[in-house]
Amino acid sequence: MPAPDVPFEAQINKLWGHIRGLHVLHLIRTGADLGWFRVLAEAGERGLAPEDLAAPQGLHLPFVRIWWKTAIAWEILDPVDDGRARLAPHFDAILAKPGDPRFLLPYVVATLDHFQPDLATHTEAMADGAIRTFQEHGHAFAAAIGDTTAGLHALMAHRLLPGIDEVRVALEGGGTFLDYGCGVAGFVIQVAKAFPESRCAGTDIHQDGLEQARRAVAASGLNERVAIHDGNAWQGEPASVDVITMVEVLHEIPVDARAHVLDHCRRLLRDSGRLVILDETYPEDADLRNPDAALAVQTQFNEMTWGNVVPTARQQEALLAHAGLEIIDRSTIGGIFTQLIAAPRGK
Ligand SMILES: C[S@@+](CC[C@H](N)C(=O)[O-])C[C@H]1O[C@@H](n2cnc3c(N)ncnc32)[C@H](O)[C@@H]1O
């Protein structure tokens, strides 16, 4: 294939853009650590000057000024009158509103604190393919992952699940719900609150996550209606669940364990039940640059050394079919996630 005619400068600028990306993450992290996005969000349209950010905490003004100018240059802040700047459009939700489905700050924090150290091991890992599983990453990691998925949980509990007729009817009518791979229980708690008649449970195999999940359920006062099971031992009653979800879980299950897990889900589901999977879908080679696949490609890259393999659409279909489940709907959520709704075949 002849080399495409791309200007040299364009390629150089691409790389500068990637280098800047790391700097932007650090700029955001500093602003978040110092609580600046919260105060900028509170200031709204009027904006704030560097002095307003520095003075309340007695900070070093020359550095704060450089941060502030850089944030304007990189379009996190927009200048307004009198030397003030406000958050650029939508950045209040993205950086300053925990619980908002668009709140992406935890992803920035997890990238710097948890993904970056793993990425730094890639050169060594190429030699021997050594892996360090999700479960070997410990307590703070489980909590950070729970934070990164909280926005997705809000979207699913309040928009996506109520939008699936069979799911809404079952959960509004006192049905049973299971979040498979529940992590620290953020989602099962949101579902229990969104559907007050439902009986809910979560299961996971990660001890650090399970411990935090149990504490979170107790703290939310939902012990009566939300159970957390240790998936290393728990099997559950066959045909006892109306709705099972897997949020960012399928790609985390070792490839040789996937059939077993999906068989388990099928056994737990009632014949009228639904399995809802939210995950990434790895593209076929021809689609590696498709924007819909951007998160899948990135996830596969940064989770490679956790032993994770992001399945393609064909692999998802084969796995579900093998378990006696058929995909009744496949959709793209937010331009990057895949939602699969599956039902017992022929039911
Ligand atoms: C990326 S985390 C997502 C956690 C949670 N669903 C969320 O949205 O925050 C993936 C989770 O799947 C769990 N997991 C992996 N394999 C599992 C299995 N066989 N059974 C139950 N949980 C599993 C992991 O321990 C981890 O907590």
The ligand as an SDF file (V2000), in Angstrom:
LIG
                    3D

 27 29  0  0  0  0  0  0  0  0999 V2000
  -13.9960   -3.1690   36.1950 C   0  0  0  0  0  0  0  0  0  0  0  0
  -14.6080   -3.9010   37.6110 S   0  0  0  0  0  0  0  0  0  0  0  0
  -16.2840   -3.3300   37.5710 C   0  0  0  0  0  0  0  0  0  0  0  0
  -16.9260   -3.3770   38.9090 C   0  0  0  0  0  0  0  0  0  0  0  0
  -18.3600   -2.8780   38.9460 C   0  0  0  0  0  0  0  0  0  0  0  0
  -19.2250   -3.6570   38.0780 N   0  0  0  0  0  0  0  0  0  0  0  0
  -18.4400   -1.4250   38.5730 C   0  0  0  0  0  0  0  0  0  0  0  0
  -19.1360   -1.0950   37.5920 O   0  0  0  0  0  0  0  0  0  0  0  0
  -17.8400   -0.5970   39.2720 O   0  0  0  0  0  0  0  0  0  0  0  0
  -14.7940   -5.6200   37.2140 C   0  0  0  0  0  0  0  0  0  0  0  0
  -15.2650   -6.4720   38.3760 C   0  0  0  0  0  0  0  0  0  0  0  0
  -15.5710   -7.7980   37.8970 O   0  0  0  0  0  0  0  0  0  0  0  0
  -15.2030   -8.6860   38.9220 C   0  0  0  0  0  0  0  0  0  0  0  0
  -15.0890  -10.0610   38.4090 N   0  0  0  0  0  0  0  0  0  0  0  0
  -14.1880  -10.5530   37.5430 C   0  0  0  0  0  0  0  0  0  0  0  0
  -14.4110  -11.8660   37.3430 N   0  0  0  0  0  0  0  0  0  0  0  0
  -15.4880  -12.2070   38.0840 C   0  0  0  0  0  0  0  0  0  0  0  0
  -16.2040  -13.4260   38.3330 C   0  0  0  0  0  0  0  0  0  0  0  0
  -15.8460  -14.5560   37.7590 N   0  0  0  0  0  0  0  0  0  0  0  0
  -17.2630  -13.3930   39.1720 N   0  0  0  0  0  0  0  0  0  0  0  0
  -17.6350  -12.2420   39.7770 C   0  0  0  0  0  0  0  0  0  0  0  0
  -16.9810  -11.0760   39.6080 N   0  0  0  0  0  0  0  0  0  0  0  0
  -15.9310  -11.0450   38.7790 C   0  0  0  0  0  0  0  0  0  0  0  0
  -13.8950   -8.0910   39.4200 C   0  0  0  0  0  0  0  0  0  0  0  0
  -13.4870   -8.6490   40.6570 O   0  0  0  0  0  0  0  0  0  0  0  0
  -14.2250   -6.6270   39.4810 C   0  0  0  0  0  0  0  0  0  0  0  0
  -14.7740   -6.2420   40.6970 O   0  0  0  0  0  0  0  0  0  0  0  0
  1  2  1  0
  2  3  1  0
  2 10  1  0
  3  4  1  0
  4  5  1  0
  5  6  1  0
  5  7  1  0
  7  8  2  0
  7  9  1  0
 10 11  1  0
 11 12  1  0
 11 26  1  0
 12 13  1  0
 13 14  1  0
 13 24  1  0
 14 15  1  0
 14 23  1  0
 15 16  2  0
 16 17  1  0
 17 18  1  0
 17 23  2  0
 18 19  1  0
 18 20  2  0
 20 21  1  0
 21 22  2  0
 22 23  1  0
 24 25  1  0
 24 26  1  0
 26 27  1  0
M  CHG  2   2   1   9  -1
M  END
$$$$
